[in-house]
Amino acid sequence: MRVVEWPALEAEEGPPRASAITIGVFDGIHRGHQELIGRITAKNGEFISTIITFRKNPKEFLGKKGFKGDILSLGQKLAIFERLSVARVVLIDFSENFSKLSGKEFLGLVRDRLNPGFVVLGSNFRCGYRGATDAARFRALYRRAGIPVELVPPVLEGGRPVSSSRIRGAIAAGDFSAAARLLGRNLEFDLSPLAGELREGGNFYRTAPLRRIMPGQGSYPALLRGNGKAGAVKAVVVVSKDGILVPLPGEGEAPCCIEFI
């Protein structure tokens, strides 16, 4: 899988090969996101399957009320995209200038830089300044250029749409079974960017710098994985207001990943 920064596309030489594209934040890469991704990777022989996403969550940049952190780290997202057979990921560094682009301007840049031959969007997609361009408007603009755009309705769980907001709510409540049903897999928390402090009972990690959504204070069953070849180890992790205390999964080996179960 190739990872490309948005500005670098402008500098690439020659006409771009046609792409099958989907666009979004993809926080969690939940079952609804996987439906979109599956439709572009199904075109992998004909087009370059391409995800356009963001290095950081735009809600964090815009200071949206209620934003308490991402579900996945960028590294986790890229690893999952690769497992899902995505050929290319384009990363946008959301900025004040980017936030002021109109939807029409953004779609023009996508057309010029990535040569879309096929686009898949969630039916609730919005882009452009203040989200003024919705999925239907996107499709109408591209239809004039002869580019097919497929709009996909939400995937439902329990009669309600699967969404990142629902997953955040489940995580905050410590309901990891509900989060797993929405994600299509267990929730994993990447510890690798953090340095642990050795304390009685394990390593303590101050999680605030990661800007990740965390469950409330309490003890939670989990699977721990280290960097070694050993498999996952069952344990109980303790979440406090300052961070998380994680038992060492092996002899002196610091865990790099928590899988909540």
Residue frames relative to the residue before (quaternion, step in Angstrom):
aa qw qx qy qz dx dy dz
M 1.0000 0.0000 0.0000 0.0000 0.00 0.00 0.00
R 0.2673 -0.7646 0.5700 0.1378 3.56 -0.94 0.91
V 0.1625 -0.7670 0.6155 0.0800 3.57 -0.96 0.95
V 0.0480 -0.8181 0.5709 -0.0510 3.57 -0.68 1.18
E 0.3802 -0.6890 0.5632 0.2520 3.56 -1.04 0.77
W 0.6294 -0.5882 0.3678 0.3500 3.57 -1.00 0.87
P 0.6953 0.4637 -0.3189 0.4470 3.69 0.74 -0.85
A 0.6110 0.5834 -0.3548 0.4005 3.59 1.10 -0.63
L 0.5579 0.6161 -0.3989 0.3873 3.60 1.13 -0.47
E 0.6285 0.5625 -0.3333 0.4214 3.56 1.06 -0.78
A 0.7064 0.4742 -0.2566 0.4586 3.56 1.11 -0.72
E 0.5099 0.6568 -0.4316 0.3497 3.62 1.20 -0.20
E 0.3833 -0.7496 0.5056 0.1883 3.53 -0.97 0.95
G 0.7794 0.3391 -0.2610 0.4576 3.51 -1.19 0.62
P 0.6148 -0.5520 0.4014 0.3952 3.58 -1.20 0.39
P 0.4443 -0.7070 0.4738 0.2798 3.61 -0.82 0.91
R 0.4927 -0.6236 0.5170 0.3179 3.55 -1.13 0.71
A 0.5928 -0.6071 0.3931 0.3542 3.58 -1.03 0.75
S 0.2267 -0.7952 0.5576 0.0727 3.53 -1.06 0.91
A 0.2553 -0.6641 0.6684 0.2168 3.50 -1.36 0.44
I 0.0840 -0.8646 0.4920 -0.0580 3.54 -0.39 1.32
T 0.0331 0.7215 -0.6895 -0.0550 3.47 -1.32 0.55
I 0.2261 -0.7982 0.5560 0.0521 3.55 -1.11 0.78
G 0.4184 0.7096 -0.5137 0.2400 3.57 -1.02 0.75
V 0.6367 -0.5009 0.4133 0.4158 3.55 -1.35 -0.02
F 0.1172 -0.8397 0.5157 0.1231 3.59 1.09 -0.78
D 0.2090 0.7817 -0.5563 0.1889 3.56 0.90 0.88
G 0.7872 0.2220 -0.2103 0.5356 3.55 -0.50 1.23
I 0.1150 -0.7924 0.5758 0.1653 3.60 1.08 -0.75
H 0.1124 0.8383 -0.5173 0.1304 3.53 0.78 1.13
R 0.7740 -0.3773 0.2343 0.4514 3.57 -1.29 -0.02
G 0.6249 0.5236 -0.3442 0.4656 3.60 1.06 -0.61
H 0.6400 0.5085 -0.3124 0.4839 3.57 0.98 -0.83
Q 0.6521 0.5300 -0.3179 0.4392 3.57 0.95 -0.87
E 0.5961 0.5538 -0.3586 0.4576 3.58 1.13 -0.61
L 0.6563 0.4954 -0.3085 0.4783 3.60 0.95 -0.84
I 0.6770 0.5047 -0.2973 0.4455 3.55 0.85 -1.00
G 0.6367 0.5415 -0.3318 0.4374 3.58 0.97 -0.80
R 0.6643 0.5107 -0.3146 0.4460 3.59 1.04 -0.65
I 0.6773 0.4381 -0.3229 0.4951 3.62 1.08 -0.47
T 0.6580 0.4988 -0.3355 0.4535 3.62 0.98 -0.69
A 0.5532 0.5938 -0.3941 0.4314 3.59 1.22 -0.36
K 0.6779 0.4654 -0.2730 0.4993 3.59 1.29 -0.37
N 0.3166 0.8172 -0.4541 0.1605 3.61 1.26 0.13
G 0.6508 0.4946 -0.3536 0.4547 3.63 0.98 -0.35
E 0.7244 0.4519 -0.2128 0.4751 3.53 1.11 -0.81
F 0.7996 0.1213 -0.0180 0.5879 3.58 1.02 -0.88
I 0.4929 -0.5787 0.5336 0.3707 3.54 -1.36 0.08
S 0.3161 -0.7445 0.5510 0.2054 3.60 -0.49 1.12
T 0.0077 -0.8335 0.5434 -0.0991 3.55 -0.60 1.22
I 0.1453 -0.7541 0.6359 0.0760 3.53 -0.97 0.96
I 0.1619 -0.7422 0.6428 0.0990 3.54 -0.96 0.94
T 0.1463 0.7935 -0.5718 0.1485 3.56 -0.60 1.15
F 0.5434 -0.6523 0.4517 0.2743 3.56 -1.31 -0.08
R 0.5307 -0.6220 0.4750 0.3255 3.53 -1.10 0.74
K 0.7767 0.0729 -0.0407 0.6243 3.57 1.09 -0.77
N 0.6000 -0.5825 0.4105 0.3637 3.54 -1.14 0.62
P 0.4667 -0.6923 0.4673 0.2910 3.64 -0.71 0.98
K 0.5913 0.5779 -0.3783 0.4162 3.61 1.07 -0.59
E 0.6257 0.5225 -0.3392 0.4695 3.57 1.08 -0.67
F 0.6566 0.5114 -0.3089 0.4604 3.60 0.93 -0.92
L 0.7325 0.4370 -0.2304 0.4685 3.57 0.92 -0.93
G 0.4166 -0.7384 0.4476 0.2843 3.57 1.29 -0.05
K 0.1681 0.8204 -0.5286 0.1384 3.57 1.04 0.76
K 0.4902 -0.6582 0.4867 0.2995 3.54 -0.95 0.89
G 0.7899 0.3186 -0.2412 0.4652 3.53 -1.05 0.81
F 0.5375 0.6043 -0.4327 0.3984 3.61 1.19 -0.11
K 0.0532 -0.8378 0.5426 -0.0276 3.56 -0.48 1.23
G 0.7752 -0.3161 0.1675 0.5207 3.56 1.21 0.28
D 0.5765 -0.5980 0.4484 0.3301 3.52 -1.32 0.41
I 0.5146 -0.6148 0.5003 0.3270 3.54 -1.28 0.36
L 0.7974 0.1346 -0.0432 0.5866 3.59 1.03 -0.83
S 0.4762 -0.6091 0.5409 0.3312 3.54 -1.26 0.41
L 0.6458 -0.5043 0.3850 0.4248 3.57 -1.23 0.31
G 0.6369 0.5360 -0.3338 0.4423 3.59 0.96 -0.82
Q 0.6450 0.5071 -0.3213 0.4728 3.58 0.98 -0.79
K 0.6450 0.5296 -0.3271 0.4432 3.57 0.92 -0.88
L 0.6704 0.4966 -0.3065 0.4583 3.58 0.87 -0.92
A 0.6418 0.5220 -0.3291 0.4553 3.60 0.98 -0.78
I 0.6648 0.4846 -0.3084 0.4776 3.59 0.98 -0.79
F 0.6038 0.5439 -0.3579 0.4599 3.61 0.97 -0.75
E 0.6697 0.4976 -0.3087 0.4566 3.57 0.90 -0.89
R 0.6433 0.5169 -0.3254 0.4616 3.59 0.98 -0.80
L 0.6927 0.4652 -0.2680 0.4816 3.58 1.15 -0.63
S 0.5310 -0.6892 0.3571 0.3399 3.59 1.35 0.33
V 0.3012 0.7312 -0.5452 0.2782 3.59 1.06 0.68
A 0.3878 -0.7520 0.4892 0.2115 3.58 -0.86 0.96
R 0.8197 0.0303 0.0357 0.5709 3.60 0.99 -0.78
V 0.1166 -0.7558 0.6410 0.0655 3.54 -1.14 0.79
V 0.1691 -0.7675 0.6135 0.0779 3.56 -0.87 1.02
L 0.1833 -0.8084 0.5557 0.0650 3.57 -0.64 1.17
I 0.1684 -0.7658 0.6162 0.0741 3.53 -0.88 1.04
D 0.2732 -0.7264 0.6081 0.1673 3.56 -0.92 0.96
F 0.2937 -0.7996 0.4961 0.1679 3.56 -0.01 1.33
S 0.0258 0.8039 -0.5872 0.0911 3.56 -0.78 1.08
E 0.6922 -0.4458 0.3480 0.4484 3.56 -1.30 0.08
N 0.6559 0.5078 -0.3173 0.4596 3.59 0.93 -0.86
F 0.6617 0.4981 -0.3177 0.4617 3.58 0.92 -0.89
S 0.6484 0.5488 -0.3259 0.4149 3.59 0.96 -0.85
K 0.6880 0.4896 -0.2773 0.4583 3.60 1.19 -0.49
L 0.4471 0.6713 -0.4701 0.3585 3.60 1.25 0.02
S 0.4074 -0.6635 0.5583 0.2865 3.56 -1.05 0.71
G 0.6497 -0.5063 0.3831 0.4180 3.54 -1.25 0.33
K 0.6462 0.5270 -0.3230 0.4476 3.58 0.97 -0.84
E 0.6463 0.5118 -0.3196 0.4672 3.59 1.00 -0.81
F 0.6576 0.5070 -0.3122 0.4615 3.58 0.93 -0.88
L 0.6672 0.4979 -0.3087 0.4601 3.60 0.89 -0.88
G 0.6173 0.5365 -0.3417 0.4630 3.58 1.10 -0.64
L 0.6523 0.5021 -0.3121 0.4743 3.58 0.99 -0.80
V 0.6301 0.5213 -0.3302 0.4713 3.59 0.98 -0.80
R 0.6565 0.5142 -0.3087 0.4576 3.57 0.92 -0.91
D 0.7151 0.4672 -0.2673 0.4459 3.58 0.84 -0.97
R 0.7556 0.4224 -0.2160 0.4517 3.58 0.95 -0.88
L 0.8101 0.2828 -0.1178 0.4998 3.60 1.08 -0.65
N 0.3009 -0.7939 0.4922 0.1920 3.61 1.27 -0.02
P 0.0030 0.8430 -0.5379 0.0033 3.62 0.59 1.06
G 0.1676 -0.7718 0.6068 0.0897 3.53 -0.96 0.96
F 0.7753 0.0427 0.0075 0.6301 3.53 1.29 -0.39
V 0.0496 -0.8016 0.5957 -0.0108 3.59 -0.89 0.97
V 0.1121 -0.7667 0.6304 0.0481 3.53 -1.06 0.86
L 0.0192 0.8014 -0.5960 0.0471 3.59 -0.85 0.99
G 0.4986 -0.5831 0.5328 0.3571 3.53 -1.24 0.42
S 0.5741 -0.6301 0.3960 0.3413 3.58 -1.01 0.76
N 0.6949 0.4380 -0.2779 0.4979 3.61 1.23 -0.35
F 0.3267 0.7711 -0.4854 0.2511 3.60 1.25 0.32
R 0.0339 0.7609 -0.6480 0.0088 3.56 -1.16 0.69
C 0.0190 0.7863 -0.6175 0.0068 3.57 -1.16 0.60
G 0.6575 0.5220 -0.3748 0.3934 3.54 -1.32 0.02
Y 0.7564 -0.3971 0.2721 0.4429 3.53 -1.34 0.21
R 0.8484 -0.0436 -0.0487 0.5253 3.53 -0.73 1.21
G 0.5964 -0.6180 0.3509 0.3731 3.57 1.13 0.66
A 0.2789 0.8241 -0.4629 0.1695 3.56 1.18 0.53
T 0.7094 0.4160 -0.2579 0.5071 3.61 1.16 -0.48
D 0.1673 -0.8071 0.5603 0.0817 3.57 -0.47 1.19
A 0.7478 -0.4198 0.2714 0.4369 3.55 -1.33 0.10
A 0.6480 0.5210 -0.3290 0.4476 3.60 0.95 -0.80
R 0.6502 0.4993 -0.3099 0.4816 3.60 1.01 -0.81
F 0.5973 0.5527 -0.3452 0.4675 3.57 1.05 -0.80
R 0.6864 0.4874 -0.2916 0.4542 3.59 0.78 -1.01
A 0.6545 0.5147 -0.3215 0.4509 3.59 0.97 -0.82
L 0.6522 0.5169 -0.3187 0.4537 3.61 0.95 -0.81
Y 0.7110 0.4417 -0.2639 0.4792 3.58 0.94 -0.86
R 0.5619 0.5986 -0.3951 0.4121 3.59 1.12 -0.55
R 0.6248 0.5505 -0.3354 0.4405 3.58 1.06 -0.76
A 0.7062 0.4185 -0.2509 0.5130 3.58 1.18 -0.58
G 0.5368 -0.6563 0.3865 0.3630 3.59 1.27 0.16
I 0.5082 0.6322 -0.4273 0.3993 3.61 1.20 0.49
P 0.3349 -0.7613 0.5141 0.2098 3.62 -0.56 1.08
V 0.0787 -0.7741 0.6279 0.0176 3.55 -1.02 0.92
E 0.1750 -0.7880 0.5867 0.0650 3.55 -0.71 1.14
L 0.1854 -0.7765 0.5953 0.0911 3.58 -0.81 1.03
V 0.1768 -0.8136 0.5526 0.0377 3.56 -0.71 1.17
P 0.3951 -0.7195 0.5121 0.2531 3.61 -0.75 0.97
P 0.6499 -0.5307 0.3596 0.4083 3.58 -1.19 0.41
V 0.4326 -0.6183 0.5819 0.3033 3.54 -1.27 0.51
L 0.2766 -0.7892 0.5315 0.1349 3.57 -0.90 0.93
E 0.0192 -0.7445 0.6670 0.0206 3.53 -1.24 0.65
G 0.8271 0.0251 -0.0611 0.5582 3.55 -0.57 1.13
G 0.6809 -0.5096 0.2793 0.4458 3.57 1.11 0.67
R 0.6984 0.4032 -0.2613 0.5304 3.59 1.29 0.05
P 0.5928 -0.5906 0.3995 0.3745 3.61 -1.10 0.61
V 0.4486 -0.6271 0.5676 0.2888 3.52 -1.16 0.73
S 0.1184 0.7994 -0.5777 0.1148 3.58 -0.81 0.96
S 0.6170 -0.5372 0.4261 0.3863 3.54 -1.28 0.40
S 0.6124 0.5580 -0.3501 0.4371 3.59 1.06 -0.70
R 0.6499 0.5015 -0.3172 0.4749 3.60 0.97 -0.82
I 0.6503 0.5123 -0.3209 0.4601 3.58 0.98 -0.81
R 0.6286 0.5267 -0.3355 0.4636 3.58 0.98 -0.80
G 0.6488 0.5213 -0.3155 0.4558 3.56 0.97 -0.85
A 0.6536 0.5079 -0.3116 0.4667 3.58 0.99 -0.85
I 0.6487 0.5103 -0.3202 0.4650 3.59 0.97 -0.84
A 0.6598 0.5191 -0.3112 0.4454 3.57 0.86 -0.96
A 0.7009 0.4462 -0.2576 0.4932 3.58 1.12 -0.70
G 0.4678 -0.6867 0.4354 0.3463 3.59 1.27 -0.11
D 0.4819 0.6522 -0.4403 0.3855 3.60 1.23 0.41
F 0.0637 -0.8557 0.5135 0.0078 3.55 0.30 1.28
S 0.5419 0.5801 -0.4126 0.4468 3.60 1.21 -0.25
A 0.6604 0.4863 -0.3036 0.4850 3.58 0.97 -0.85
A 0.6331 0.5255 -0.3340 0.4599 3.59 0.97 -0.82
A 0.6606 0.5137 -0.3109 0.4506 3.60 0.95 -0.85
R 0.6315 0.5265 -0.3409 0.4558 3.60 1.01 -0.73
L 0.6883 0.4731 -0.2773 0.4749 3.58 1.01 -0.78
L 0.6941 0.4723 -0.2659 0.4737 3.57 1.04 -0.81
G 0.3691 -0.7069 0.5129 0.3180 3.57 1.04 -0.77
R 0.7519 0.1513 -0.1254 0.6294 3.59 1.32 0.32
N 0.6103 -0.5300 0.4166 0.4161 3.58 -1.23 0.21
L 0.5219 -0.6205 0.4895 0.3210 3.53 -1.21 0.60
E 0.1102 -0.7814 0.6119 0.0524 3.58 -0.96 0.92
F 0.1876 -0.7618 0.6135 0.0901 3.54 -1.09 0.82
D 0.2921 -0.7847 0.5318 0.1271 3.56 -0.62 1.23
L 0.1760 -0.8098 0.5559 0.0657 3.57 -0.61 1.17
S 0.4590 0.7546 -0.4133 0.2213 3.57 1.23 -0.41
P 0.6704 0.4885 -0.3487 0.4363 3.69 0.97 -0.52
L 0.6842 0.5128 -0.2736 0.4406 3.60 1.24 -0.35
A 0.3206 -0.6927 0.6069 0.2215 3.53 -1.25 0.53
G 0.3145 -0.7755 0.5212 0.1672 3.55 -0.70 1.09
E 0.3076 -0.7052 0.6049 0.2053 3.54 -1.26 0.54
L 0.3820 -0.7391 0.5059 0.2279 3.57 -0.63 1.12
R 0.0616 0.7842 -0.6106 0.0919 3.54 -0.73 1.16
E 0.6617 -0.4541 0.3838 0.4568 3.52 -1.30 0.10
G 0.7835 0.2912 -0.2374 0.4950 3.54 -0.72 1.08
G 0.7724 -0.3230 0.1892 0.5131 3.60 1.20 -0.13
N 0.6504 -0.4656 0.4027 0.4449 3.54 -1.19 -0.65
F 0.2281 -0.7592 0.5950 0.1328 3.55 -1.02 0.83
Y 0.1207 -0.7998 0.5875 0.0229 3.57 -0.85 1.05
R 0.2934 -0.7265 0.5955 0.1773 3.56 -0.84 1.01
T 0.2130 -0.8568 0.4643 0.0699 3.55 -0.24 1.30
A 0.4584 0.7207 -0.4411 0.2754 3.62 1.17 -0.35
P 0.6549 0.5325 -0.3530 0.4036 3.68 0.85 -0.78
L 0.6399 0.5590 -0.3315 0.4101 3.61 1.13 -0.51
R 0.2414 -0.7828 0.5306 0.2177 3.61 1.18 -0.47
R 0.3890 0.6951 -0.4970 0.3442 3.54 0.82 1.10
I 0.5046 -0.6231 0.4984 0.3297 3.56 -1.11 0.69
M 0.0984 -0.8098 0.5784 0.0055 3.57 -0.85 1.01
P 0.5235 -0.6044 0.4806 0.3600 3.58 -1.19 0.46
G 0.6348 -0.5198 0.4029 0.4056 3.56 -1.28 0.24
Q 0.6974 -0.4641 0.3317 0.4338 3.54 -1.27 0.27
G 0.4435 0.6695 -0.5050 0.3163 3.54 -0.95 0.95
S 0.5141 -0.6137 0.5035 0.3249 3.54 -1.38 -0.09
Y 0.0534 -0.8234 0.5639 -0.0331 3.57 -0.85 0.99
P 0.4321 -0.6773 0.5211 0.2881 3.62 -0.98 0.79
A 0.0419 0.8045 -0.5867 0.0826 3.55 -1.02 0.82
L 0.3420 -0.6492 0.6189 0.2800 3.50 -1.43 0.07
L 0.1921 -0.7859 0.5815 0.0853 3.58 -0.89 0.97
R 0.0761 -0.7796 0.6206 0.0363 3.53 -1.10 0.79
G 0.2409 -0.7567 0.5914 0.1399 3.53 -1.03 0.86
N 0.6640 -0.4946 0.3706 0.4210 3.55 -1.27 -0.21
G 0.5693 0.6115 -0.3778 0.3989 3.58 1.26 -0.25
K 0.6834 -0.5025 0.3591 0.3893 3.55 -1.36 -0.16
A 0.4879 0.6746 -0.4350 0.3430 3.57 1.25 -0.22
G 0.5212 -0.6525 0.4567 0.3066 3.54 -1.14 0.67
A 0.7304 -0.4068 0.3062 0.4553 3.53 -1.32 -0.18
V 0.2214 -0.7625 0.5994 0.1016 3.54 -1.17 0.75
K 0.3990 -0.7073 0.5265 0.2515 3.57 -0.85 0.94
A 0.1210 0.7832 -0.5985 0.1172 3.57 -0.99 0.83
V 0.3522 -0.6750 0.5889 0.2711 3.53 -1.37 -0.04
V 0.1621 -0.7810 0.5977 0.0801 3.57 -0.79 1.05
V 0.2768 -0.7679 0.5631 0.1288 3.53 -1.12 0.73
V 0.1721 -0.7895 0.5857 0.0635 3.57 -0.66 1.16
S 0.0568 -0.7714 0.6336 0.0174 3.55 -0.93 0.97
K 0.7022 -0.4509 0.3212 0.4477 3.57 -1.26 -0.02
D 0.7135 0.4587 -0.2486 0.4678 3.60 1.19 -0.50
G 0.7949 -0.1905 0.1689 0.5507 3.59 1.11 -0.49
I 0.5175 -0.6327 0.4914 0.3009 3.52 -1.23 -0.53
L 0.2585 -0.7471 0.5986 0.1293 3.56 -1.00 0.95
V 0.0606 -0.8235 0.5622 -0.0463 3.54 -0.62 1.21
P 0.4072 -0.6965 0.5245 0.2720 3.64 -0.73 0.96
L 0.5038 -0.6261 0.4945 0.3311 3.56 -1.17 0.56
P 0.3905 -0.7658 0.4578 0.2271 3.63 -0.65 1.06
G 0.7946 0.1312 -0.0666 0.5891 3.61 1.17 -0.42
E 0.7288 -0.4052 0.2982 0.4645 3.55 -1.25 -0.09
G 0.8559 -0.0981 0.0173 0.5074 3.54 -0.27 1.30
E 0.5437 0.6326 -0.3971 0.3829 3.58 1.26 0.03
A 0.3166 -0.7508 0.5488 0.1868 3.57 -0.73 1.05
P 0.4451 -0.6889 0.4901 0.2952 3.61 -0.89 0.82
C 0.2598 -0.7656 0.5660 0.1610 3.56 -1.13 0.61
C 0.7956 0.1636 -0.0760 0.5784 3.58 1.25 -0.28
I 0.1638 -0.7437 0.6411 0.0951 3.53 -1.12 0.82
E 0.0964 -0.7592 0.6408 0.0608 3.56 -0.93 0.92
F 0.2699 -0.7816 0.5429 0.1465 3.58 -0.42 1.21
I 0.0945 -0.8168 0.5690 0.0068 3.57 -0.89 0.95
